[in-house]
Amino acid sequence: MPADRVTGHVSAAGDPITGEHGPGLTGSDDRGEQSAPGDRSVMAASFVGMFMVTLDAVVVNVALPAIGTDLGGGMTGLQWVVDGYTLAFAALLLSSGAIADRIGARRTFKIGLALFVAASAACGLAPNLTALVIARIVQGAAAAVMTPSSMALLRQTFPDPQLRARAVGVWAMGGAVASTSGPVLGGLLTTLDWRLIFIVNVPIGAGALILLRRGPNSPRRTVPFDWIGQFTAVAAMGALTFGATEAGADGITDPVVLVAFGIALTALVAFLVAQARGAHPMLPLELFRSRTFSVIVIVGFTFMACFYGMPFVMSLNLQQMQGLSALQTGLTFLPMMLVGAMLTPFSARFLGWFGSRTLIMSGLLVMTGGLLALALVPATTPVWALAALMLLVGFAGPTVMPPATAALLGAAAPEQAGAASGTFNTSRQVGGALAVAVFGALLAQPDSFGSGLRVSLLIATALALVTAVITAAFWTGRAEDR
């Protein structure tokens, strides 16, 4: 896998993230240090793209009850509304950077944006749940195409490191704004009509496409594509998530569920063999020789499983059990999101004071406490108290992800930066998808919703605690990783 591209959305600035293009590329590196109007259009379009990609990962949670009431489908159907997006995103993220290299970052970003806009319109107009899930899968695929191509486009458009750092900061801010505003915006739009949470992407995305018309053309390169790896990765992730989701409705011993798990295991083995023997693997297995890298991948998986799974179950709880409206539910999540937004600018300072290992362990332990408290509080707990406890989970955002990203770059060789970031971000998306599948299965039976909620939160608690212990026990402690 080429090292001069990013295959995931790692929120940081500078060359290690965006990657350096190798010799022979032309069209962007001789443009000087001053940004042109077309450059600023690219930066604005990248902000919009990252905003939409992140928004559609978080906005849907508060709309799930309204979608279920309108389209039916039960818990299993609602799980796929969430996981269809996340799973397609995860499955295509590792190899989507190669597409940007082959046909050019600008063209790839435009294709991804156009597909995302079309899929958003299809979501908003979906006549039934099946159509909505299919459209969400297309959305996720488009998001996987947009994310690395937008980063590569910024790298090409801003060859000067200082201007590029500023541009990447704007790009990352798109995700931060969406994460913070998503629950409230979703609640507000759902109060009017849940379809608006998707329709809103159409004019926004159209504006970004117009902005991209002023951007510079991107170079193209001939790069290998790991077809076997991509196919087996999709099969493994899809079958595993399908089996976990269907187990909630049909039971884990159902023949269809067992077949799905069998396919997942077979595809996983085939994927690992392909990566070990392939000439151009999209996931070089030698990356896992670094204990620090392996720990960081586990941290990414756990963080998203908890940070993505908890809002899924709590959104359903607040509306179905507590009787809150979609807007009230979104406002309940606002403090959790705000604490992350307020502390993230200080992440670099925290990292300098405490180091990656200590900061990650602290964030995971605080998250553990918040999840455990949410699992054990009585059903009569006031909403304001639940919002306060969710603050502890939100605290993990700025204390886990930024130091994990910094350590990731120190643990991987420069020529493997793209593969390392892609693996890390894929692990995050898989963690979120599996959390929704497993937790949704536990919530599938209405008469056991309360116990399913408690067990889901306890699973997240155990996962966060075990990951904190793994971080303490297996972090290598090398100077560049601290």
N, C-alpha and C positions, 0 to 999 in steps of 0.2 A: 504494500500500500504506500503511495507517495506520502512523503512527510510534509509537503508544502501546502497542505490544505487542512482545514478543520472539519471534522465530521461530527460535530455536536455543538450545542450551545453552552459554552463555558463562559461565565460572566467575568471577564477580566480584560485588561488592556495590554497591548504591547505585542512584540514579535513572536514570543513563544506560543501565543494563542492563535494569532492569525496565520502564522507560518510565512516562510520566505520562499518565493518562487526561484527555481533553479535557473541556470544559465540557458540562454536561448529564448527567453520570453521577451516580448516587446510590446509596446503600446501603452505602458503606464509608468515606467520607472524614470522617464526623462522629462517629466512634466513639471519639475520644480517643486518648491516648498509652499507655494501659495495655492489655496483652494479656490477653484473656479466655481461659478454658479452651478454648473453641471455636477460638480463634486458635492456641493451642498444638497443638491437634489437627491443624489445617491444616498447621502447620509440620512436625509429625511425619510426616504423610501425604506431604508433598512430599519429605522426606528418603527415605522408603521408595520413592517413585516413582523418584527419581533413582538410588537404589541399584539397583533392578531394571533400569532402562534401561541403565545402564552395565555391570552385571554380565553381562547377556546378550549384550553386545558382546564381552566378554573371556573369559568362562568357558568358552566352547565350544571354544576352540583345543586345550586339553589333552585334550578328550574325543573329538577327531576320529578317531584310530585305533580307539577302542572302537566308535564309531558305525559306522565303515566295516566293521569285523569283524562287527558284528551285523546291519546292514541292507544292506551291500554298496554298490554304486554307483560305486566307484572314485574317483579324484581329482576328476573333474568334479562328482560328486554331493556330495563333501565341500566343494568350493568353494561350492556353492550353499547348503549349510547355513549357512555364514558370510555369504555375500553376499546371500542372500535377506533377511536381517534388515537389513543395512547399506543395501542398495539401496532398500528400501521406506522406511526412515528418511530417507534423503537425498531421495528423490523427493517426499515429502509434507511435508518440513520447511518449505519456503518458504511454503506456503499454509495450513498447519495453524493458524497463529495467527488467521486470519480466522474459522475455525470457533469458536474460543473467544470471539471478539467477537460472533458471531452468536447463539450459544445460551448464553453465559455460561461463564466460566472454570471454575467449580466443577462444573457439569454436564459440560462437556467433559472435565475431568480424570477424573471418575467413569466416563464412558463409555470413555475410554482405558484406565483401570485395569482395568475389568471385561473389556474386550477382551483386554488383556495377560494377565490371569489365565486366561481361557478358552484363549487361544492357547498359553500355557505348558502347560496341562493336555493340550492336543492334541499338543504336541511330545513330552511325556513318554509319551504313549500311542500314538505314531505306529507303525503296523504295518509301514511301509516307508519308504524314503527319500523318495519323492515326497510322501507325507503330511507328513513332517517338514519338508521344504522349504516347502511351502504354509503350514504352521503358523508357520514362521519368518518368512515374508513378512508374515503377519498380525501377528505380534509386532512387527516393525519398523514397520508402519503404526500400531499402537497406541502405540509409543514416540514416533513423530513427533507424535501427538496429545497425549500426556501432557506432553511437555517444555515447549512454550511456554505451555500452559494452566496448568501448575503455577507457572510464573513469574508469569503474569498474576494468578493467584489470590493469591499472596503479596503482590503489589503492592496488591491491593484489600483484603486482610485486614489489612495493616500499613501504614496511611497515614503513620505517623510514620517519618521517615527512619532514625532510630537503630534502632528495632525492626525495620524492614524490612531494614536492613543485616545485623542479626543473623540474621533468618530466612533471607535469601539465603545467608548463610554456612553455615547448617545444611543448606540445600538442596544447595549445592555440595559439602559434606562427604559427602553420600550417594554422589556419584560418586567422590570420592577414596577412600572406604572400599572401594567395590566394585572400583576399579582395583587397589588394593593387595592385597586379599584374594582377588580373582577367580581367579587361576591356582591358588593353593593350595586354595581351596574347591572349585574345579572338579576338581582332582586327587583330593582326598579323596572327593568324592561319586562320581566316576567309578570309584574303586577299589571302591565298593560296587555302583553301577549307574549308567551314564551318564544314564539317564532322570531321575535325581534332580536333575541340574543344572537341569532345567526344572520338575519337580514342586515344588521348594522355593519357587518363586514363588507357588504357589497359596495357602498359608496366610499368607504375608507380604502378598501383595496383598489378600487378604480382610480382613486387619487394617487395612490402609490405607483400604479402602472403609468400614469401620466408623468409623474416625476422621473421615472426611469428612462423616459424617452430622451432626457437631456444628459444622461450619463454617458461616459466613454465606453467604447466597445472593449470587450475582454478578449485576451488571447486564448487559444485553444491548444490542447496537448493530447497526444495519443497515449492513453494510459490503459493498463490491463483492468479487466473487470472480473471479479470472482463470482461467476454465475452459480456454481455449485454451492458456495458459501451462502450466497443470498437466498437461494431457494430453500436450503435446509434450515437457515435461520428463521425464515418466515414460517415454515412448517412447524418447527419446534415451538416457537413462541405462540403461534396461533392455536396449535393443538393443546398446549398446556393451559392457556387461558380459557379455551373452550371447555376443556374438561373440568377445570376448577369452577367455572361459572355454572355449567349444567349440573354439577354435583349438588348444588343447593336445591334445585328443583326435583331432580330424579334420584339423588342419593349417590354416594361414591362407588357403590357396587353395581350401578346400572351398566349394562354392556356397552352402551355408547360412550359413557364416561371412561370406562376402562380402555376401550379402543383408542380414545383420544389421548389418554396418558401413554399408551403404548406407542402411538405415532410420535408423540412428543419425544419420548426417550430414544426411539430409533433415529429420528431426525437430528437430535442432539449429538448422538454418537457419530452420525454421518458428517455433521458440521465439524466436529472436533477432528475427525480424520482428514477432512478436506483442508482444514486450516494447518494441520501438522505436515501434510504432504504436498499441498499446493505450491506452485511456483510464486503466486502473487496473492497470498491470503489477505482477506480484509481485516482479520484479527490475528496478528502474529502471536502465537502462544508463548514465545520467549518473553513477552512482556510480564507474564506472571511469575517469572523467576525472581522478580523483585517482590519481596514480602510487603514492602510499603505500597507498591502499586496494587497488589492483591487486596490489601486492607482497604485502600481507598475505593476500589470497586465495590467492596461489601458496604462501605459507608454510604456510597451513592445509592445503592439499592435500598438500604434501610431507611435512609432519609426520605426518599420519595414514597416508600411504602407507608411510612408513618405520616408524613406531611401531606400526602395526597389521599391516603386511605381514611385518615381521621375526619377531614371535611366531608368526605362522601357519607360516612355513617352519621356524623353529627348533623348534617343538613337534613337527612331523612328524619332523624330523631326530633330535631327542633320543629319541623313542620308537621310530622305525622303524630308525634307523641305530645309535644308541647303546645301545638296549635298555633305556631307563629306563621306569619305570612312570609312570602319569598323575600320581600324587602326587609322585614324584621330579621330574618335569618342572615341575610347579607350584612346587615349592620352588626349582628352579633359576632361575625368573623372579622369585622373591621379592626378592632384592637390588635388581634393576632397578626394581621397583615401589616399594620402600621409599625409595630415594634420591629419587624424585620426591615422595613423601609428606613426607619430612623437609625438603626444600628449598623446597617450595611456600610455606610460611608466610613465608619470607624473600624471596619474589619482589618484593614492593613495595619492600623495602630495596635489593635489587639494581637495580631499575628506577631508583630515585633516584640511585644511585651511577653507573651506566653508561649509562642511557638505553635506549630500546626497540631502536634500530637495532643498537647494539653488542652488546646482550645476545642478540638473536635470531641475529646472525651468529655469535657465540661458541657458542651452543647448537647451531647447525647444523653448525659445523665440528667440534665434539666428537662429535656424532652421526656425521658423516662418517668420523672416525677409527675409531669403534667398529664401524661397518658394514664398513669396509674390512678391519679386522683379522679380523672374523668370516668374511669372504669368503676370506681368504688363509691362515688357519691350517690345518694339516693335519687330516685326519679323525681322527687319534689324539689330538687335543688333549683334555686332561682336562676333565671337566664343570665343575670349579670355575673353570678358566681361562675357559671360555665364559661362565660367569655373571659373572665379573669384566669381561669385554669388553662384555657387555650392560649393565653399569652405565653405560658411556659413552653408550649410546643412551637410557637412562633419565634421564640428566642433562639431556637436551633438554626434557623435560616442563616443569619449572619455569622454564627459561631461554628457552623459545620461546613457549609458549602465553599465559602471563599478560602479557608485554609486547606480544605481538601483539594481544591483546584490548584493552589500554589504548590502543594506537595506532589500532586500528580505530575506537574511539569519537571520537578526535581527528580522524580523517580524514573522517568522515561528518557531515553536517549533523544537528542534533538531530531534525528531522522525518523523517529517513531512518534513524534508529538501528535500528528494527525490521528494515527491509529489509537494512541492512548486516550486522547480526548473523546474519540468516537466510542471506544469501549466503555469509558466512564459514563458518558451520557446515555448510552444504550442501557447500561445497568440501571440507571435511574428510571428510565421510562418503563423498563420491565418491572421494576419494583412497584411503581404506581399501578400498572395494569394488573399485576397479580394481587395486590392489596384489594383493589376494587372487586376482583373476581372472588377472592376468598371471603372477604367481609360481606359482600353481597350474598354469597351462598349462605352465610350464617344468618342473614336477615331475611331470607326468602320466605320463611313461614310466618305469617302475621301473628299467630298466637305465641310465638317465641321470639318476637322482635326484641324485647327488653334483654333477654338472656343472650341473644345473638349480638346485640350491641356491646354488652359487657365483655363477652368472649373476644370480640374483634379488638376492642381496646386493650385487653390483656395480652393478646397476641402481639400487637404493636409494641406494648410495654416490654415484653420479653425480648422482642427483636432489637429494640433500641438498647436495652441493657446488655445483651449478649454482644452486640457490636461494639459497645464501649469497652467491654472486657477484652475482645479481640484486638481492638486498637491499642489497649494498654500492654497486651502480652506479645503482640507480633510486630509492632512498629519497629523498624530497623534502628531508628535513632541516628541515622547518618546526618552529617551536618547540613547537607543540601535539602534534607527532608524535614528538618525541624522548623 
